[in-house]
Every structure is written in C-alpha cells, then in structure tokens.
Amino acid sequence: MNRVYCECCLFTALLFEELGEMISKDFLSVKEVAAQIRTDVNATYRLLNAGEIQAYRGSKRWLILQTAVDDYLERHSNRPPPVVKEEPAVE
C-alpha cells in the first residue's frame, strides 16, 4: 500500500528515515547490549530503567552508546582499580 504525503510530510518522513539510519549506526540496540553483557533482554531493560547503564530513551527506543556499555562493564568488573603511585613532595 503506497501512502501519499503532502510536501511537508514527505520532507519529515525522509528526514526521519535518514535520522533512523544515522541512529542505527551510532547507537546500540537493547538486544546488542544484552549480548555484550551476556544477559537477557528483560534484564537489560531493568538495568536501563534503573539507570545502571546510561542511555537515552526516545518515544519507543533506547539509544545506548558503546561507551555507556563499556563504563557499566568497568564499574562491575571484579578487577581492582589501578593503583596510582603518589610521589613524595619535594621541598
């Protein structure tokens, strides 16, 4: 079924189509995040809703950056944080 758009609506539809392609390249889906952190999709939604993984929620989609997933994994790692050596003060 082909839709007929007015000029303004056609521009808006094309703009959102182009933005959708850009968003899909820069952001991860919930399913992709779940695979990276090795959990199921429902648990990932719980983490997102709790703010454990920083993300942006549009009207129907979560927009999740790879850096947010990396930060989450770093915070929940069992590795000790790196030790920073303090140098003695020189007088």
Secondary structure in CASP SS format (residue, H / E / C, confidence):
PFRMAT SS
TARGET T0000
AUTHOR 0000-0000-0000
METHOD secondary structure of the structure
MODEL  1
M C 1.00
N C 1.00
R C 1.00
V C 1.00
Y C 1.00
C C 1.00
E H 1.00
C H 1.00
C H 1.00
L H 1.00
F H 1.00
T H 1.00
A H 1.00
L H 1.00
L H 1.00
F H 1.00
E H 1.00
E H 1.00
L H 1.00
G H 1.00
E H 1.00
M H 1.00
I H 1.00
S H 1.00
K H 1.00
D H 1.00
F C 1.00
L E 1.00
S C 1.00
V H 1.00
K H 1.00
E H 1.00
V H 1.00
A H 1.00
A H 1.00
Q H 1.00
I H 1.00
R C 1.00
T C 1.00
D C 1.00
V H 1.00
N H 1.00
A H 1.00
T H 1.00
Y H 1.00
R H 1.00
L H 1.00
L H 1.00
N H 1.00
A H 1.00
G C 1.00
E C 1.00
I C 1.00
Q C 1.00
A C 1.00
Y E 1.00
R E 1.00
G C 1.00
S C 1.00
K C 1.00
R C 1.00
W E 1.00
L E 1.00
I E 1.00
L C 1.00
Q H 1.00
T H 1.00
A H 1.00
V H 1.00
D H 1.00
D H 1.00
Y H 1.00
L H 1.00
E H 1.00
R H 1.00
H C 1.00
S C 1.00
N C 1.00
R C 1.00
P C 1.00
P C 1.00
P C 1.00
V C 1.00
V C 1.00
K C 1.00
E C 1.00
E C 1.00
P C 1.00
A C 1.00
V C 1.00
E C 1.00
END
